[in-house]
Amino acid sequence: MRRYEAVLLDVDGTLVDSNDAHARAWCDAFAACDRDVSYSRIRMLIGMGGDALVEHLTGLPRDSRETKKLEDAHAEYFKREVPKLAPIVGARQLILHLIREGYRFAVATSSKADQLSLLLDITGVSDLCELRTTADDVDAAKPEPDVIRGAVDKLGVDCSRAVLIGDTPYDIQAARAAGVDTIGFTSGGFSQESLAGAIAVFEGPADLVASWARSPLA
């Protein structure tokens, strides 16, 4: 019997090369709200939900009006980055391979639904990704486990039979809290060491497909 029945897919940094763009948008958002936060500090936290990132960097409560203002500003600045984005090599190939191998799969992301739609269009996989769980669907985004649990529920599988493919330590943290394993990608800019806790680490979608026979999905 195969180890897993279903695969959960992160998007930013996993299927589309957008982590740096998110960091730039957050820099602009903080500056617009008269807060000086360095790019390097922000970049280390990309992969968290926006409210968690703001709380970590500023101490503001996640449900505060200023947090919401910063999140809205980030969303607007990120829209300006969208035309510069590109899929990570092998993104569509990976999803088609999951289909050929008979895996059920769902998107599990800290992005909001409207932002996710843009990202999936850029990646060229909107037609393949019908099941989606976003920050809009849950009380708390990554590194909390809500998004992971929501995606598992939509797939109707046990957590022990699902695996998340993600690119940040916050993917691993969220998945672990939900009882789900993680396959890590370094395509999002985090080192293999930063992805400690993943059951396997690959460079990105193309590397996983090329290395399929030795992967946990074989």
C-alpha positions as CSV (number, residue, x, y, z in Angstrom):
1,M,0.0,0.0,0.0
2,R,1.2,3.5,-0.8
3,R,2.2,5.6,2.2
4,Y,-0.2,8.5,1.3
5,E,-3.5,8.9,-0.3
6,A,-3.6,12.7,-0.8
7,V,-1.3,15.6,-1.3
8,L,-1.8,19.2,0.0
9,L,-0.1,21.9,-2.1
10,D,1.2,25.2,-0.9
11,V,1.4,27.8,-3.6
12,D,3.7,30.8,-2.9
13,G,7.3,29.6,-3.2
14,T,6.1,26.1,-4.0
15,L,4.3,26.5,-7.4
16,V,4.9,30.2,-8.1
17,D,8.1,32.3,-7.5
18,S,6.4,34.9,-5.3
19,N,8.1,35.0,-1.9
20,D,10.4,37.9,-2.7
21,A,7.5,39.8,-4.1
22,H,5.5,39.3,-0.9
23,A,8.5,40.6,1.1
24,R,8.8,43.7,-1.1
25,A,5.0,44.3,-0.8
26,W,5.2,44.1,3.0
27,C,8.1,46.5,3.1
28,D,6.1,49.0,1.1
29,A,3.0,48.4,3.4
30,F,5.0,49.0,6.6
31,A,6.6,52.1,5.1
32,A,3.1,53.5,4.0
33,C,2.0,53.0,7.6
34,D,5.0,54.8,9.0
35,R,6.7,51.7,10.3
36,D,10.4,50.9,9.4
37,V,10.8,47.2,9.1
38,S,13.7,45.8,7.1
39,Y,13.3,43.5,4.1
40,S,15.6,40.9,5.7
41,R,13.4,40.6,8.8
42,I,10.2,40.3,6.7
43,R,11.7,37.8,4.2
44,M,12.4,35.3,7.0
45,L,8.7,35.3,7.9
46,I,7.2,34.9,4.4
47,G,5.0,31.9,4.6
48,M,3.2,33.0,7.7
49,G,-0.3,34.4,7.4
50,G,-0.4,38.2,7.2
51,D,-1.8,38.8,10.7
52,A,0.8,36.5,12.3
53,L,3.6,38.2,10.4
54,V,2.4,41.6,11.6
55,E,2.1,40.4,15.2
56,H,5.6,38.9,15.1
57,L,7.2,42.1,13.7
58,T,5.3,44.8,15.6
59,G,3.5,43.2,18.5
60,L,0.2,44.4,17.2
61,P,-2.8,42.1,18.0
62,R,-3.8,40.0,15.1
63,D,-7.3,41.4,15.2
64,S,-6.4,45.1,15.5
65,R,-7.5,47.8,13.1
66,E,-3.8,48.6,12.3
67,T,-3.1,45.0,11.5
68,K,-6.0,45.0,9.1
69,K,-4.7,48.2,7.6
70,L,-1.3,46.7,7.0
71,E,-2.8,43.6,5.5
72,D,-4.9,45.6,3.1
73,A,-1.8,47.7,2.1
74,H,0.2,44.6,1.5
75,A,-2.5,43.2,-0.8
76,E,-2.5,46.4,-2.8
77,Y,1.2,46.6,-3.2
78,F,1.4,42.9,-4.0
79,K,-1.0,43.4,-6.9
80,R,1.7,45.7,-8.5
81,E,4.2,42.8,-8.2
82,V,1.9,40.2,-9.9
83,P,2.9,41.0,-13.5
84,K,6.6,40.2,-12.6
85,L,5.8,36.7,-11.2
86,A,6.4,33.4,-13.0
87,P,5.7,29.8,-12.2
88,I,8.4,27.7,-10.6
89,V,9.8,25.3,-13.2
90,G,7.8,22.1,-13.3
91,A,4.7,23.3,-11.3
92,R,2.1,22.2,-13.8
93,Q,4.1,19.1,-14.6
94,L,4.0,18.1,-10.9
95,I,0.2,18.4,-10.6
96,L,-0.3,16.4,-13.8
97,H,2.0,13.8,-12.4
98,L,0.0,13.6,-9.2
99,I,-3.1,13.1,-11.3
100,R,-1.5,10.3,-13.4
101,E,-0.4,8.6,-10.2
102,G,-3.9,8.7,-8.8
103,Y,-3.4,11.1,-6.0
104,R,-6.1,13.3,-4.7
105,F,-4.9,16.8,-4.0
106,A,-5.9,20.2,-2.7
107,V,-4.4,23.6,-2.3
108,A,-3.6,24.7,1.2
109,T,-2.4,28.3,1.4
110,S,-2.1,31.3,3.7
111,S,-3.1,33.5,0.8
112,K,-6.6,35.0,0.6
113,A,-8.9,33.6,-2.1
114,D,-8.7,36.5,-4.6
115,Q,-4.9,36.5,-4.4
116,L,-4.8,32.7,-4.8
117,S,-6.8,33.0,-8.0
118,L,-4.2,35.3,-9.5
119,L,-1.3,33.1,-8.5
120,L,-2.9,29.9,-9.9
121,D,-3.6,31.7,-13.2
122,I,0.1,32.8,-13.3
123,T,1.2,29.2,-12.6
124,G,-1.2,27.9,-15.3
125,V,-2.9,25.4,-13.0
126,S,-6.3,27.0,-12.2
127,D,-8.0,24.3,-14.3
128,L,-6.4,21.6,-12.3
129,C,-6.9,22.9,-8.7
130,E,-10.6,22.7,-7.8
131,L,-10.2,22.0,-4.1
132,R,-8.8,25.0,-2.3
133,T,-8.4,26.1,1.3
134,T,-7.3,29.7,1.9
135,A,-6.9,32.1,4.8
136,D,-10.5,33.2,4.1
137,D,-11.8,29.8,5.0
138,V,-10.2,29.5,8.5
139,D,-9.8,31.4,11.8
140,A,-6.0,31.4,11.6
141,A,-3.5,30.9,8.7
142,K,-0.1,29.2,8.9
143,P,1.8,28.5,11.1
144,E,-1.5,27.5,12.8
145,P,-2.8,24.2,11.5
146,D,-6.3,25.4,10.4
147,V,-5.5,25.6,6.7
148,I,-4.0,22.1,6.7
149,R,-6.9,20.6,8.6
150,G,-9.4,22.4,6.3
151,A,-7.8,21.0,3.2
152,V,-7.7,17.5,4.7
153,D,-11.4,17.7,5.6
154,K,-12.2,18.7,2.0
155,L,-10.3,15.7,0.7
156,G,-12.0,13.4,3.2
157,V,-8.8,11.5,4.2
158,D,-7.1,10.8,7.5
159,C,-4.3,13.2,8.4
160,S,-1.9,10.3,8.6
161,R,-2.6,9.6,4.9
162,A,-1.9,13.1,3.7
163,V,1.3,14.9,3.0
164,L,1.9,18.7,2.4
165,I,4.3,20.0,-0.2
166,G,5.6,23.3,1.0
167,D,8.6,25.6,1.0
168,T,8.8,27.3,4.4
169,P,9.4,26.4,8.1
170,Y,5.8,27.6,8.7
171,D,4.4,25.0,6.3
172,I,6.2,22.3,8.3
173,Q,5.0,23.8,11.6
174,A,1.4,24.0,10.5
175,A,1.4,20.5,9.1
176,R,3.0,19.0,12.1
177,A,0.4,20.6,14.4
178,A,-2.3,19.0,12.1
179,G,-0.6,15.6,12.2
180,V,0.4,15.8,8.5
181,D,3.9,15.1,7.1
182,T,5.7,17.6,4.8
183,I,7.8,17.4,1.7
184,G,10.0,20.5,1.5
185,F,11.0,22.5,-1.5
186,T,14.0,24.9,-1.4
187,S,12.4,26.9,-4.3
188,G,11.0,29.4,-1.9
189,G,14.4,30.6,-0.7
190,F,14.7,28.7,2.5
191,S,17.6,26.4,3.0
192,Q,17.4,22.6,3.5
193,E,18.5,23.2,7.1
194,S,15.6,25.6,7.6
195,L,13.2,22.9,6.4
196,A,14.3,20.5,9.2
197,G,11.3,18.3,10.0
198,A,10.3,17.6,6.4
199,I,10.4,14.0,5.5
200,A,12.2,14.8,2.3
201,V,13.5,18.0,0.6
202,F,13.7,18.7,-3.1
203,E,14.8,21.8,-5.1
204,G,11.3,22.3,-6.5
205,P,8.5,20.7,-8.6
206,A,10.7,19.6,-11.4
207,D,13.2,18.0,-9.1
208,L,10.5,16.0,-7.3
209,V,9.1,14.7,-10.6
210,A,12.6,13.8,-11.8
211,S,13.3,12.1,-8.4
212,W,9.9,10.5,-8.1
213,A,11.1,6.9,-7.7
214,R,13.1,7.8,-4.6
215,S,10.5,10.1,-3.2
216,P,7.9,9.4,-0.4
217,L,5.2,9.6,-3.1
218,A,6.5,6.7,-5.2
